[in-house]
């Protein structure tokens, strides 16, 4: 009976996703993949020779968070920066195709759009052989920063919640992060953060922060190796950040939730087959934000986020989940 009530509650939350309006602020990237077969070992060096068969690109970083929100039925606007180059134009066009609102995206001349290229062999089984990154991590120029700040100042009140997606590529600064958090709080909006360990102090006062286990260890100074160290790192970060909720994601082990007024509690994983973990963190934070906006409590939101992550890691490349898929895997 409890199971039936729980499922009905989760379905009710999912039905509320299309009414939730979210703003994602952060580092926009292109996730490019080259898929092929290993034919032989190169005579020039002890490395495999890949016969490329397919090449594609997907939205990455903050853009993938926004894409996940759209795939789950939410309304989303993206705020960030791309280079004034061919890859920036390609990303912008794909965002529009996916139904992401782009008024907060700015092109910066002279900046290189971040591109992560993964070379993947699929014979006899899928295996990522190498990743090549092209990026500019310098701070934004004065003009771009001014445009970004003006957009946020004028638009934050129009959203139910804000996600800060920090990949350390130069968009999220202490000043920008604190401006977002303080303004969002003034308008009673929730703020979720996918953090970069070195920038953890930027997010003080956010509603929810979602580091993975390695990030939690780096940010707290306590390497996460077991349950005891996990709990210690979680408590340190919860006190340090003054957030309402800290969620440490643990891959195949699920996630652990820390709240200031309660003990920590685990949310076990639901993934059956793991093909590719690329972008799983983006799926988690996007689903958490939608569920929170649709009236879920933190445990319900985390359960749905875990189900969504379980779906995307079973797919190849940077993937998303849909509401229909989520309904299908709910208990």
C-alpha positions as CSV (number, residue, x, y, z in Angstrom):
1,X,0.0,0.0,0.0
2,X,2.9,2.4,0.8
3,X,4.4,1.4,-2.5
4,X,1.3,2.4,-4.4
5,X,1.0,5.7,-2.6
6,X,4.7,6.5,-3.2
7,X,4.3,5.8,-6.9
8,X,1.2,8.0,-7.2
9,X,3.1,10.8,-5.4
10,X,6.0,10.5,-7.8
11,X,3.7,10.5,-10.8
12,X,2.0,13.6,-9.5
13,X,5.3,15.3,-9.2
14,X,6.3,14.3,-12.7
15,X,3.0,15.8,-14.0
16,X,4.0,19.1,-12.5
17,X,7.3,19.3,-14.5
18,X,5.8,21.3,-17.5
19,X,4.8,24.1,-15.1
20,X,8.3,24.6,-13.6
21,X,10.3,27.4,-15.1
22,X,14.1,27.2,-14.5
23,X,17.1,29.3,-15.3
24,X,20.5,27.5,-15.8
25,X,23.6,29.7,-15.5
26,X,27.1,28.4,-16.2
27,X,29.7,27.0,-18.6
28,X,28.3,26.0,-22.0
29,X,30.1,23.3,-23.9
30,X,30.0,21.1,-27.0
31,X,30.3,17.3,-26.4
32,X,31.7,15.9,-29.6
33,X,32.0,12.2,-30.2
34,X,33.8,10.2,-32.8
35,X,32.7,6.5,-33.0
36,X,34.6,3.8,-34.9
37,X,36.2,0.4,-34.9
38,X,39.7,-0.5,-33.8
39,X,41.3,-2.0,-36.9
40,X,44.9,-2.6,-35.7
41,X,47.7,-1.2,-33.7
42,X,49.5,1.7,-35.3
43,X,53.0,1.0,-36.6
44,X,54.1,4.5,-35.5
45,X,53.3,4.0,-31.8
46,X,51.6,1.4,-29.5
47,X,48.1,3.0,-29.9
48,X,45.0,1.7,-31.7
49,X,44.0,2.9,-35.1
50,X,40.3,3.9,-35.2
51,X,38.4,3.7,-38.4
52,X,35.9,6.5,-37.8
53,X,32.3,5.6,-38.7
54,X,30.2,8.2,-37.1
55,X,30.8,11.7,-35.8
56,X,28.2,13.8,-33.8
57,X,27.9,16.5,-31.2
58,X,25.6,17.2,-28.3
59,X,25.0,20.0,-25.9
60,X,27.4,19.8,-22.9
61,X,28.0,21.4,-19.5
62,X,25.3,23.9,-18.6
63,X,23.7,23.4,-22.0
64,X,23.2,19.7,-21.2
65,X,21.6,20.6,-17.9
66,X,19.1,22.7,-19.8
67,X,18.6,20.0,-22.4
68,X,17.7,17.5,-19.6
69,X,15.2,19.9,-18.2
70,X,13.5,20.3,-21.6
71,X,13.5,16.5,-22.2
72,X,11.7,16.1,-18.9
73,X,9.1,18.7,-20.0
74,X,10.2,21.7,-18.0
75,X,10.6,25.3,-19.2
76,X,14.2,26.4,-19.3
77,X,16.3,29.4,-20.1
78,X,20.1,29.2,-20.4
79,X,22.5,32.0,-19.4
80,X,26.2,31.8,-20.4
81,X,28.8,32.5,-23.0
82,X,30.1,30.8,-26.2
83,X,32.9,31.9,-28.5
84,X,32.1,33.9,-31.6
85,X,33.1,30.9,-33.7
86,X,31.6,28.1,-35.8
87,X,31.2,25.8,-32.8
88,X,29.4,28.5,-30.8
89,X,27.0,29.0,-33.7
90,X,26.3,25.3,-33.9
91,X,25.6,25.1,-30.2
92,X,23.3,28.1,-30.4
93,X,21.3,26.6,-33.3
94,X,21.0,23.3,-31.5
95,X,19.7,25.0,-28.3
96,X,17.0,26.7,-30.3
97,X,16.1,23.3,-31.9
98,X,15.8,21.7,-28.5
99,X,13.4,24.4,-27.2
100,X,15.9,26.1,-24.8
101,X,15.3,29.8,-24.4
102,X,18.5,31.6,-25.5
103,X,18.1,35.3,-24.6
104,X,20.8,34.9,-21.9
105,X,23.5,33.5,-24.1
106,X,26.2,35.9,-25.3
107,X,28.9,35.5,-28.0
108,X,32.3,36.7,-27.0
109,X,34.7,37.6,-29.8
110,X,38.2,36.0,-29.4
111,X,36.9,33.4,-27.0
112,X,37.1,29.7,-28.0
113,X,33.9,27.7,-27.5
114,X,34.7,24.8,-25.1
115,X,34.6,21.5,-27.0
116,X,35.2,18.0,-25.4
117,X,35.9,15.4,-28.1
118,X,35.7,11.8,-27.1
119,X,37.0,9.1,-29.4
120,X,35.1,5.8,-28.7
121,X,35.7,2.3,-30.1
122,X,32.7,0.1,-30.3
123,X,34.2,-3.2,-31.3
124,X,34.2,-5.6,-29.6
125,X,32.6,-3.4,-26.9
126,X,32.2,0.3,-26.2
127,X,35.3,1.9,-24.8
128,X,36.4,5.6,-24.6
129,X,40.0,5.7,-25.8
130,X,40.9,9.3,-25.4
131,X,39.3,12.7,-24.8
132,X,40.6,15.9,-26.4
133,X,39.6,19.3,-24.8
134,X,39.7,22.7,-26.4
135,X,38.8,25.6,-24.2
136,X,39.3,29.1,-22.9
137,X,39.2,29.4,-19.1
138,X,40.0,33.1,-18.8
139,X,37.6,35.4,-17.1
140,X,35.0,37.0,-19.4
141,X,35.7,40.4,-20.8
142,X,34.1,43.5,-19.3
143,X,31.4,43.9,-21.9
144,X,30.3,40.2,-21.7
145,X,30.2,40.4,-17.9
146,X,28.1,43.5,-18.0
147,X,25.6,41.8,-20.4
148,X,25.5,38.7,-18.3
149,X,24.9,40.7,-15.1
150,X,22.2,42.8,-16.7
151,X,20.3,39.8,-17.9
152,X,20.4,38.2,-14.5
153,X,19.4,41.4,-12.7
154,X,16.4,41.8,-15.0
155,X,15.2,38.2,-15.3
156,X,15.9,36.2,-12.1
157,X,12.4,37.0,-10.6
158,X,10.8,35.4,-13.7
159,X,11.9,31.9,-12.7
160,X,10.9,29.3,-10.0
161,X,14.5,28.4,-9.4
162,X,18.1,28.8,-10.6
163,X,20.8,26.2,-11.3
164,X,24.4,27.2,-11.2
165,X,26.4,24.8,-13.4
166,X,30.1,25.4,-12.7
167,X,32.6,23.6,-14.8
168,X,35.4,26.1,-14.0
169,X,35.6,27.6,-17.5
170,X,35.5,31.2,-16.4
171,X,31.8,32.1,-16.3
172,X,31.1,31.5,-12.6
173,X,33.0,33.9,-10.4
174,X,32.5,34.5,-6.7
175,X,30.9,37.9,-7.4
176,X,28.5,36.4,-10.0
177,X,27.6,33.4,-7.9
178,X,26.8,35.5,-4.8
179,X,24.9,38.0,-6.9
180,X,22.7,35.2,-8.2
181,X,22.2,33.6,-4.7
182,X,21.4,36.9,-2.9
183,X,19.0,38.1,-5.6
184,X,17.3,34.7,-5.9
185,X,16.8,34.6,-2.1
186,X,15.3,38.1,-2.2
187,X,12.6,36.8,-4.6
188,X,12.3,33.5,-2.6
189,X,13.7,31.4,-5.5
190,X,15.6,28.1,-4.8
191,X,19.2,27.8,-6.0
192,X,20.8,24.5,-6.9
193,X,24.6,24.2,-7.6
194,X,26.6,21.7,-9.4
195,X,30.0,22.8,-8.0
196,X,33.7,23.0,-8.8
197,X,35.7,22.1,-5.7
198,X,38.1,25.0,-5.9
199,X,35.1,27.4,-6.1
200,X,33.1,25.9,-3.2
201,X,33.2,29.1,-1.2
202,X,31.4,30.9,-4.0
203,X,28.1,29.0,-3.3
204,X,27.6,30.0,0.3
205,X,23.8,30.2,1.0
206,X,22.6,28.1,-1.9
207,X,19.6,25.9,-1.3
208,X,21.1,22.6,-2.6
209,X,24.7,21.7,-3.6
210,X,25.5,18.5,-5.4
211,X,29.2,17.5,-5.5
212,X,30.2,14.0,-6.4
213,X,32.3,11.9,-4.0
214,X,35.6,13.1,-5.4
215,X,34.6,16.7,-5.5
216,X,33.3,16.4,-1.9
217,X,36.7,15.0,-0.8
218,X,38.6,17.7,-2.6
219,X,36.5,20.6,-1.3
220,X,36.4,19.3,2.3
221,X,40.0,18.1,2.6
222,X,38.7,14.7,3.6
223,X,39.2,12.0,0.9
224,X,36.0,10.0,0.6
225,X,37.0,6.3,0.8
226,X,34.2,4.8,3.0
227,X,31.0,5.7,4.8
228,X,32.8,7.3,7.7
229,X,34.8,9.7,5.5
230,X,31.7,10.4,3.4
231,X,29.7,11.5,6.4
232,X,32.6,13.6,7.7
233,X,33.1,15.3,4.3
234,X,29.4,15.9,4.0
235,X,29.1,17.6,7.5
236,X,32.1,19.8,6.8
237,X,30.7,21.0,3.5
238,X,27.2,21.5,4.9
239,X,28.6,23.8,7.6
240,X,31.0,25.5,5.3
241,X,28.5,26.3,2.6
242,X,25.5,27.1,4.9
243,X,23.3,25.4,2.3
244,X,19.9,23.9,3.2
245,X,20.8,20.5,1.7
246,X,24.0,18.8,0.5
247,X,23.8,15.8,-1.8
248,X,26.9,13.8,-2.5
249,X,26.5,11.7,-5.6
250,X,28.3,8.3,-5.6
251,X,27.9,6.8,-9.0
252,X,26.8,3.2,-8.8
253,X,26.4,3.6,-5.0
254,X,23.6,6.1,-5.4
255,X,23.7,9.3,-3.4
256,X,23.7,10.5,0.3
257,X,21.7,13.5,1.5
258,X,22.8,15.8,4.3
259,X,20.4,18.2,5.9
260,X,21.2,20.7,8.7
261,X,18.3,19.5,10.9
262,X,18.6,15.8,10.3
263,X,21.1,12.9,10.0
264,X,22.3,11.9,6.6
265,X,20.4,9.3,4.7
266,X,21.3,7.2,1.6
267,X,19.3,7.0,-1.7
268,X,20.4,3.8,-3.4
269,X,21.2,3.6,-7.1
270,X,18.7,2.1,-9.6
271,X,21.0,1.7,-12.7
272,X,21.1,-1.8,-14.0
273,X,23.5,-1.4,-17.0
274,X,26.1,1.3,-17.1
275,X,27.4,2.1,-20.6
276,X,28.5,5.7,-20.2
277,X,28.4,8.1,-17.2
278,X,29.0,11.2,-19.4
279,X,26.6,14.0,-18.3
280,X,24.9,12.0,-15.5
281,X,25.5,14.8,-13.0
282,X,23.7,17.2,-15.4
283,X,20.7,14.8,-15.4
284,X,20.7,14.6,-11.6
285,X,20.7,18.4,-11.0
286,X,18.2,19.1,-13.7
287,X,15.8,16.4,-12.3
288,X,16.3,17.6,-8.7
289,X,15.4,21.2,-9.7
290,X,12.3,20.2,-11.6
291,X,11.1,17.9,-8.8
292,X,11.7,20.6,-6.2
293,X,9.9,23.1,-8.3
294,X,7.0,20.7,-8.7
295,X,6.5,20.4,-4.9
296,X,8.7,17.3,-4.0
297,X,10.5,17.0,-0.7
298,X,14.2,16.4,-0.9
299,X,13.9,12.6,-0.6
300,X,11.3,12.4,-3.4
301,X,13.4,14.7,-5.6
302,X,16.5,12.6,-5.0
303,X,14.7,9.4,-5.8
304,X,13.5,10.8,-9.1
305,X,17.0,12.2,-9.9
306,X,18.5,8.7,-9.2
307,X,15.9,7.1,-11.5
308,X,16.8,9.6,-14.3
309,X,20.5,9.1,-13.8
310,X,19.9,5.3,-14.0
311,X,18.3,5.9,-17.4
312,X,21.0,8.1,-19.0
313,X,24.0,5.9,-17.9
314,X,22.4,3.1,-19.8
315,X,22.7,5.1,-23.0
316,X,25.8,5.9,-25.0
317,X,27.2,9.4,-25.0
318,X,25.7,12.6,-23.5
319,X,22.1,11.6,-23.1
320,X,18.8,12.7,-21.5
321,X,15.8,11.1,-19.9
322,X,12.1,11.7,-20.7
323,X,9.1,11.9,-18.4
324,X,7.7,8.8,-20.0
325,X,10.9,6.9,-19.3
326,X,10.9,8.1,-15.7
327,X,7.3,7.0,-15.2
328,X,8.3,3.6,-16.7
329,X,11.1,3.0,-14.1
330,X,9.3,4.3,-11.0
331,X,8.5,1.5,-8.5
